[in-house]
């Protein structure tokens, strides 16, 4: 299924956070609207597909809107939004990004995220959290390294399981191997790296998985779709094919009890380096 590329300009690009991200960062920034990974495994459970204001009646994964002036909008807003955050006693932190992947394949040509990072190097936030499924994040390592010299930077790469596929569901945006290789490359470049197991999917060998995480990342965050999909009980994800697919592979894996078992294993392998849910996304580990 093809992805229709659209162009737009925006009046503002920094959004004051609410809900799940409130305690994670003061602001979010979306270089694109829509996500071309919507047809991949991560798109099955993506909570954004339920947000009519963002999908505007279009099928999730069918469109990608490039916000051409995102860098200029950031430069115009950054001073005001920094003062807003500081005036409330908060760190001016930017989450890049919460409703799209900043390193979709189209970014190679469009360069919207790259220009935003250049603007941040010129006038940085206090903190930046990059969230992606894409190994292409390594293409930005020089920019991220330069930015890390001016502010606190964490790069989060999602690896939901040690399995590449779940029967009956589409393949992931990139293989587990490629994402681990990307994390290792970023860490070798001196960047702080975090594996986000979000949403947690059934694992074959969690001890081996977290052993690999320990070798290439500074921390891991584990999040279940229950409580992690924007609804308190996982009801958004319950309307998708994901829970049944999880149960078919590993009975009980769609429950919080499974998350707790996986968290216990992770803490055994990575003591002091494991975050759970929004606490983990905020950089708080135990």
Secondary structure, 3 states (H helix, E strand, C coil): CCCEEEEECCCCCEEECCHHHCCCCCEEECCEEECCCCCCHHHHHCHHHHCHHHHCCCCCCCEEEEECCHHHHHHHHHHHHHHHHHHCCCCCEEEECCCCCCCCCCHHHHCHHHHHHHHHHHCCCCEEEEEECCHHHHHHHHHHHHHHCCCEEEEEEECCCCCCCCCCCCCCCCCHHHHHHHHHHHHHCCCEEEEEEECCCCCCCHHHHHHHHHHHCCEEEEECCCCCCCCCCCHHHHCCCHHHHHHHHCCCCCCHHHHHHHHHHHHHHCCCCEEEHHHHHCCCCC
